[in-house]
Amino acid sequence: MEMPEQPRSRRQTRAAILTHLLQSGGSFRPPLARAVRLSEASLSRILFDLKAEGLIEEVRRPAPYVGGPTGLVSLDDSVALGALELTSQWLSVGVGSLSGELHYTERVPLPKKPTIESVGRVFREALTLLRDWTRRRRIALAQVGITIPGLGRLSVSGNPIIPCDVGRIGDMFAELFTEVPVTFTNSVVAHATFHRCRTENYPFNDAHLFVFVGQGVAGAWVDDPIEDDALDPVELGHMVFGTDGPRCRCGHHGCVEAYTSLPALADLLRATETELLQLGPDWVTTIPLTSRVRRELRQRLFRLGLAVGNTLNVKPCRGVVVSGWPSHLAEEDRKAVIDGIDACLLGGRKLAQVSVAFVPPSNGNDPQAALAFAAFCLTRSGGMPAASTEAA
């Protein structure tokens, strides 16, 4: 992970240390100092503060080599985070640690035809459950992450997938959780965070495009964690490939989402979305794929690749991670995605030096993605309140 040679503020220095510990799971002091480009003396001073604030801990471990360090620095698992993750079926609420362990989870079902008012009531119920659970145990939340599918950067008061008023929910949160920092984000950003922080041997450390294929199709630009635009959602699911294509929930016909989302896959396989989620990776072997269905599947994946390639033509980067149901397929089927990317990029993928990797989907384990996002928000802030005068 690249870090600025001279962080501009105390907050950024602390953020560099904490985000590295979040992504690595822990580090001995010498490699940690190298990773964040600090002298060991400067690092020691900051670690002393972080330890006093209860954000990190240092435990004795066998030295990695003779005469090597024995103190392993890691995030303190006693820090409590809140997580709320909105899906098409329910709102998941939970409390967990910086390592991703959940101590409490609850799911509040959504009505079959949700409205802004009914979704608001679901949020009120979930937040009340969260407040009551933490209050009984005298747990103070350090950060809360709330993920909403389709949430845009410019239209925070509404979204095209599940109707809800983010401003009203924010007011509700402030009423029930005074002075607890809360951050809203698009679901794809949370899933990208989950994979980057929780997936062992995640394929990229530098800037890349993360694409999530689930209920919808969305992307996120993933960059240096301490930068303001470290995780930016990007809309690619509603690129139109022909007005004679299937109708999309956005109202258009022929969107890539209408061809490749989980509901579109379920329709092609004559199954339900719930059945596919329950089967997980086993749907590939459980549901027979005729030669006709397999051909259609590859054509749809090619369209997905075209959408990704068009996105890279607008903002080039050298890495693409695809998460979701395509990762369950055999390599010869997944190659259709790469062929689609190649058909779009000027000069082809090899000339553009783009690497493509597939990671398993993270949907179905909610609110884990929201919890990972809450951890990311806390570490990126350097563990300091937004209004802190020390942060400057």
PATI-252705 format. One line per field, with one value per residue (C-alpha): residue in three letters; z, x, y. Coordinates in nm, 2 decimals, padded with zeros to 4 digits. Layout:
! PATI-252705
type: c(ALA;...)
Z: c(Z;...)
X: c(X;...)
Y: c(Y;...)
! end
This chain:
! PATI-252705
type: c(MET;GLU;MET;PRO;GLU;GLN;PRO;ARG;SER;ARG;ARG;GLN;THR;ARG;ALA;ALA;ILE;LEU;THR;HIS;LEU;LEU;GLN;SER;GLY;GLY;SER;PHE;ARG;PRO;PRO;LEU;ALA;ARG;ALA;VAL;ARG;LEU;SER;GLU;ALA;SER;LEU;SER;ARG;ILE;LEU;PHE;ASP;LEU;LYS;ALA;GLU;GLY;LEU;ILE;GLU;GLU;VAL;ARG;ARG;PRO;ALA;PRO;TYR;VAL;GLY;GLY;PRO;THR;GLY;LEU;VAL;SER;LEU;ASP;ASP;SER;VAL;ALA;LEU;GLY;ALA;LEU;GLU;LEU;THR;SER;GLN;TRP;LEU;SER;VAL;GLY;VAL;GLY;SER;LEU;SER;GLY;GLU;LEU;HIS;TYR;THR;GLU;ARG;VAL;PRO;LEU;PRO;LYS;LYS;PRO;THR;ILE;GLU;SER;VAL;GLY;ARG;VAL;PHE;ARG;GLU;ALA;LEU;THR;LEU;LEU;ARG;ASP;TRP;THR;ARG;ARG;ARG;ARG;ILE;ALA;LEU;ALA;GLN;VAL;GLY;ILE;THR;ILE;PRO;GLY;LEU;GLY;ARG;LEU;SER;VAL;SER;GLY;ASN;PRO;ILE;ILE;PRO;CYS;ASP;VAL;GLY;ARG;ILE;GLY;ASP;MET;PHE;ALA;GLU;LEU;PHE;THR;GLU;VAL;PRO;VAL;THR;PHE;THR;ASN;SER;VAL;VAL;ALA;HIS;ALA;THR;PHE;HIS;ARG;CYS;ARG;THR;GLU;ASN;TYR;PRO;PHE;ASN;ASP;ALA;HIS;LEU;PHE;VAL;PHE;VAL;GLY;GLN;GLY;VAL;ALA;GLY;ALA;TRP;VAL;ASP;ASP;PRO;ILE;GLU;ASP;ASP;ALA;LEU;ASP;PRO;VAL;GLU;LEU;GLY;HIS;MET;VAL;PHE;GLY;THR;ASP;GLY;PRO;ARG;CYS;ARG;CYS;GLY;HIS;HIS;GLY;CYS;VAL;GLU;ALA;TYR;THR;SER;LEU;PRO;ALA;LEU;ALA;ASP;LEU;LEU;ARG;ALA;THR;GLU;THR;GLU;LEU;LEU;GLN;LEU;GLY;PRO;ASP;TRP;VAL;THR;THR;ILE;PRO;LEU;THR;SER;ARG;VAL;ARG;ARG;GLU;LEU;ARG;GLN;ARG;LEU;PHE;ARG;LEU;GLY;LEU;ALA;VAL;GLY;ASN;THR;LEU;ASN;VAL;LYS;PRO;CYS;ARG;GLY;VAL;VAL;VAL;SER;GLY;TRP;PRO;SER;HIS;LEU;ALA;GLU;GLU;ASP;ARG;LYS;ALA;VAL;ILE;ASP;GLY;ILE;ASP;ALA;CYS;LEU;LEU;GLY;GLY;ARG;LYS;LEU;ALA;GLN;VAL;SER;VAL;ALA;PHE;VAL;PRO;PRO;SER;ASN;GLY;ASN;ASP;PRO;GLN;ALA;ALA;LEU;ALA;PHE;ALA;ALA;PHE;CYS;LEU;THR;ARG;SER;GLY;GLY;MET;PRO;ALA;ALA;SER;THR;GLU;ALA;ALA)
Z: c(00.00;-00.11;00.16;00.12;00.21;00.44;00.57;00.57;00.92;01.24;01.13;00.81;00.99;01.24;00.95;00.76;01.06;01.15;00.79;00.74;01.06;00.94;00.61;00.74;01.05;01.26;01.22;01.40;01.45;01.19;00.89;01.01;01.02;00.67;00.54;00.66;00.60;00.95;01.16;01.44;01.70;01.54;01.51;01.88;01.99;01.78;01.90;02.26;02.19;02.01;02.28;02.55;02.35;02.34;01.96;01.93;02.14;02.14;02.24;02.26;01.97;01.88;01.69;01.31;01.31;01.56;01.74;01.57;01.73;01.96;02.00;01.74;01.69;01.60;01.63;01.97;01.94;02.24;02.01;01.93;01.59;01.46;01.12;00.93;00.59;00.37;00.12;-00.10;00.17;00.51;00.71;00.90;01.22;01.42;01.65;01.60;01.64;01.42;01.32;01.18;01.46;01.51;01.87;01.79;01.47;01.40;01.07;01.03;00.73;00.46;00.34;00.00;-00.16;00.04;00.05;00.20;00.50;00.56;00.51;00.76;01.01;00.95;01.02;01.34;01.46;01.38;01.54;01.85;01.87;01.84;02.10;02.35;02.30;02.35;02.64;02.83;02.80;02.85;02.51;02.35;01.97;01.82;01.46;01.27;00.90;00.70;00.35;00.11;-00.25;-00.52;-00.30;-00.52;-00.44;-00.56;-00.47;-00.10;-00.03;-00.26;-00.47;-00.75;-00.58;-00.23;-00.15;00.16;00.29;00.40;00.56;00.77;00.87;00.97;01.19;01.35;01.42;01.58;01.80;01.93;01.92;02.03;01.93;01.77;01.42;01.14;00.77;00.48;00.17;-00.14;-00.09;-00.35;-00.16;00.15;-00.04;-00.19;00.17;00.30;00.04;00.06;00.44;00.50;00.20;00.24;-00.05;-00.20;-00.55;-00.56;-00.32;-00.56;-00.75;-00.92;-01.02;-00.80;-00.97;-00.78;-00.96;-00.73;-00.70;-00.93;-01.11;-00.97;-00.94;-00.71;-00.77;-00.49;-00.41;-00.12;00.19;00.35;00.05;00.05;-00.27;-00.17;-00.24;-00.50;-00.64;-01.02;-01.22;-01.49;-01.45;-01.65;-01.97;-02.25;-02.51;-02.72;-02.66;-02.77;-02.47;-02.14;-01.92;-01.64;-01.30;-01.39;-01.66;-01.96;-02.18;-02.25;-01.95;-01.86;-01.52;-01.70;-01.85;-01.57;-01.23;-00.99;-01.07;-01.44;-01.39;-01.19;-01.47;-01.72;-01.50;-01.43;-01.06;-00.79;-00.66;-00.31;-00.44;-00.59;-00.27;-00.07;-00.30;-00.31;-00.53;-00.56;-00.81;-01.08;-01.02;-00.89;-01.17;-01.51;-01.77;-02.12;-02.41;-02.51;-02.15;-02.14;-02.47;-02.34;-02.01;-02.20;-02.42;-02.11;-01.94;-02.26;-02.22;-01.86;-01.99;-02.24;-01.96;-01.75;-02.05;-02.13;-01.77;-01.80;-02.12;-01.92;-01.62;-01.69;-01.41;-01.42;-01.20;-01.21;-00.94;-01.02;-00.73;-00.74;-00.91;-01.21;-00.97;-00.92;-01.29;-01.45;-01.61;-01.97;-01.89;-01.70;-02.00;-02.17;-01.92;-02.01;-02.38;-02.34;-02.16;-02.44;-02.71;-02.54;-02.44;-02.69;-02.81;-02.61;-02.24;-02.29;-02.43;-02.15;-01.90;-01.71;-01.47;-01.40;-01.08;-00.95;-00.58;-00.42;-00.36;-00.02;-00.03;00.21;00.51;00.60;00.80;00.75;00.46;00.67;00.96;00.74;00.62;00.97;01.06;00.75;00.84;01.20;01.08;00.80;01.04;01.25;01.53;01.58;01.58;01.27;01.46;01.65;01.65;01.68;01.34;01.15)
X: c(00.00;00.15;00.16;00.25;00.61;00.52;00.16;00.00;-00.16;-00.16;-00.49;-00.33;-00.03;-00.26;-00.49;-00.19;-00.10;-00.45;-00.56;-00.24;-00.32;-00.68;-00.57;-00.28;-00.44;-00.13;00.23;00.56;00.70;00.99;00.78;00.50;00.73;00.85;00.50;00.38;00.72;00.80;01.11;01.07;01.10;00.81;00.61;00.66;00.53;00.21;00.16;00.19;-00.11;-00.31;-00.26;-00.36;-00.68;-00.77;-00.74;-00.45;-00.29;00.06;00.11;00.42;00.47;00.77;01.02;01.00;01.38;01.66;01.69;01.38;01.09;00.85;00.57;00.29;00.08;-00.28;-00.62;-00.78;-01.08;-01.26;-01.35;-01.73;-01.87;-02.23;-02.35;-02.67;-02.70;-03.01;-03.08;-03.38;-03.54;-03.45;-03.24;-02.96;-02.83;-02.53;-02.25;-01.90;-01.52;-01.25;-01.14;-01.49;-01.63;-02.00;-02.13;-02.49;-02.71;-03.07;-03.28;-03.58;-03.78;-03.88;-04.24;-04.31;-04.37;-04.15;-04.21;-04.01;-04.24;-04.23;-03.86;-03.82;-04.02;-03.79;-03.49;-03.65;-03.71;-03.36;-03.20;-03.41;-03.29;-02.93;-02.97;-03.14;-02.88;-02.58;-02.74;-02.81;-02.45;-02.31;-02.13;-02.02;-02.01;-01.70;-01.84;-02.15;-02.16;-02.49;-02.50;-02.78;-02.80;-02.79;-02.70;-02.54;-02.29;-02.52;-02.86;-02.83;-03.20;-03.32;-03.21;-03.36;-03.34;-03.50;-03.70;-03.56;-03.49;-03.13;-03.16;-03.46;-03.27;-02.97;-03.19;-03.33;-02.98;-02.87;-03.18;-03.10;-02.72;-02.60;-02.24;-02.18;-02.02;-02.22;-02.14;-02.37;-02.24;-02.34;-02.35;-02.09;-01.84;-01.91;-01.85;-01.53;-01.41;-01.51;-01.30;-01.00;-00.99;-01.11;-01.02;-00.70;-00.46;-00.67;-00.53;-00.45;-00.29;-00.29;-00.57;-00.82;-01.19;-01.41;-01.72;-02.00;-02.26;-02.55;-02.90;-02.77;-02.44;-02.22;-01.86;-01.63;-01.29;-01.06;-00.75;-00.52;-00.74;-00.64;-00.74;-01.08;-01.18;-01.04;-01.37;-01.60;-01.90;-01.92;-02.24;-02.19;-02.49;-02.72;-02.52;-02.77;-02.67;-02.99;-03.34;-03.49;-03.33;-03.50;-03.66;-03.45;-03.58;-03.44;-03.71;-03.48;-03.44;-03.12;-02.91;-02.62;-02.79;-03.10;-02.88;-02.64;-02.78;-02.87;-03.25;-03.16;-02.96;-03.24;-03.48;-03.25;-03.21;-03.58;-03.51;-03.57;-03.32;-03.37;-03.29;-02.97;-02.86;-02.94;-02.74;-02.44;-02.16;-02.34;-02.59;-02.34;-02.35;-02.71;-02.88;-02.83;-02.68;-02.79;-02.57;-02.82;-02.82;-02.44;-02.41;-02.66;-02.47;-02.14;-02.31;-02.43;-02.09;-01.94;-02.18;-02.06;-01.70;-01.80;-01.94;-01.63;-01.41;-01.60;-01.56;-01.18;-01.17;-01.31;-01.08;-00.79;-00.64;-00.44;-00.66;-01.02;-01.18;-01.51;-01.72;-02.05;-02.20;-01.96;-01.68;-01.86;-01.82;-01.54;-01.26;-01.37;-01.71;-01.55;-01.33;-01.62;-01.59;-01.22;-01.31;-01.56;-01.31;-01.06;-01.32;-01.35;-01.00;-00.80;-00.53;-00.67;-00.62;-00.26;-00.15;-00.34;-00.17;-00.50;-00.51;-00.85;-00.93;-01.24;-01.34;-01.63;-01.95;-01.99;-02.37;-02.57;-02.34;-02.48;-02.41;-02.05;-01.99;-02.14;-01.92;-01.61;-01.70;-01.75;-01.40;-01.26;-01.43;-01.28;-00.93;-00.93;-01.03;-00.72;-00.96;-01.01;-01.35;-01.42;-01.44;-01.11;-00.88;-00.58;-00.66;-00.53)
Y: c(00.00;00.33;00.60;00.97;01.03;01.31;01.29;01.63;01.61;01.41;01.26;01.13;00.98;00.80;00.69;00.54;00.33;00.22;00.14;-00.07;-00.26;-00.31;-00.45;-00.66;-00.79;-00.69;-00.60;-00.59;-00.24;-00.24;-00.35;-00.12;00.18;00.09;00.05;00.40;00.56;00.67;00.64;00.38;00.66;00.86;00.55;00.47;00.81;00.76;00.40;00.52;00.76;00.50;00.25;00.50;00.57;00.20;00.18;-00.06;-00.33;-00.49;-00.85;-01.07;-01.31;-01.53;-01.32;-01.37;-01.41;-01.44;-01.11;-00.98;-00.79;-00.97;-00.71;-00.76;-00.44;-00.49;-00.31;-00.35;-00.59;-00.42;-00.13;-00.17;-00.07;-00.06;-00.18;-00.15;-00.31;-00.27;-00.55;-00.62;-00.84;-00.69;-00.45;-00.62;-00.46;-00.57;-00.48;-00.61;-00.56;-00.41;-00.77;-00.84;-01.05;-00.99;-01.00;-00.92;-00.94;-00.89;-00.88;-00.66;-00.77;-00.52;-00.50;-00.66;-00.32;-00.08;00.30;00.58;00.57;00.20;00.18;00.46;00.26;-00.04;00.18;00.32;-00.04;-00.15;00.16;00.11;-00.26;-00.14;00.13;-00.11;-00.38;-00.15;00.03;-00.29;-00.39;-00.03;-00.05;00.28;00.26;00.42;00.43;00.32;00.23;00.22;00.08;00.15;-00.01;00.25;00.54;00.81;01.08;01.36;01.22;01.14;01.19;00.91;00.61;00.40;00.06;00.08;00.39;00.57;00.92;00.92;01.27;01.15;00.84;01.05;01.27;00.95;00.82;01.15;01.14;00.79;00.80;01.14;01.21;00.87;00.92;00.76;00.73;00.63;00.46;00.28;-00.10;-00.16;00.06;-00.16;-00.48;-00.35;-00.25;-00.59;-00.77;-00.54;-00.57;-00.92;-01.13;-01.32;-01.27;-01.00;-00.95;-00.57;-00.32;-00.02;00.16;-00.07;-00.10;-00.32;-00.46;-00.63;-00.84;-00.91;-00.77;-00.50;-00.44;-00.16;-00.06;00.13;00.30;00.17;00.37;00.48;00.44;00.77;00.98;01.15;00.97;00.64;00.46;00.62;00.44;00.43;00.36;00.09;-00.13;00.09;00.11;00.03;-00.23;-00.21;-00.07;-00.41;-00.58;-00.68;-00.41;-00.29;-00.16;00.18;00.20;00.15;-00.15;-00.34;-00.23;-00.46;-00.51;-00.64;-00.91;-00.99;-00.92;-01.20;-01.16;-01.18;-01.49;-01.65;-01.58;-01.74;-02.05;-02.06;-02.04;-01.77;-01.52;-01.67;-02.02;-01.90;-01.73;-02.04;-02.26;-02.03;-02.16;-02.50;-02.36;-02.42;-02.80;-02.82;-02.65;-02.82;-02.58;-02.68;-02.58;-02.30;-02.16;-02.17;-01.98;-01.72;-01.70;-01.63;-01.36;-01.19;-01.20;-01.06;-00.76;-00.73;-00.71;-00.45;-00.23;-00.28;-00.20;00.11;00.22;00.17;00.37;00.66;00.62;00.38;00.16;-00.16;-00.39;-00.51;-00.73;-00.90;-01.02;-01.19;-01.49;-01.49;-01.60;-01.93;-02.03;-02.23;-02.03;-02.10;-01.93;-01.64;-01.57;-01.41;-01.12;-01.07;-01.10;-00.82;-00.60;-00.67;-00.57;-00.23;-00.12;00.07;-00.17;-00.46;-00.56;-00.67;-00.34;-00.16;-00.40;-00.47;-00.76;-00.92;-01.12;-01.29;-01.31;-01.48;-01.28;-01.13;-01.09;-01.31;-01.25;-00.91;-00.70;-00.80;-00.55;-00.26;-00.36;-00.36;-00.02;00.11;-00.02;00.15;00.48;00.47;00.39;00.64;00.91;00.82;00.74;01.11;01.30;01.49;01.82;01.75;02.05;01.81;01.67;01.97)
! end
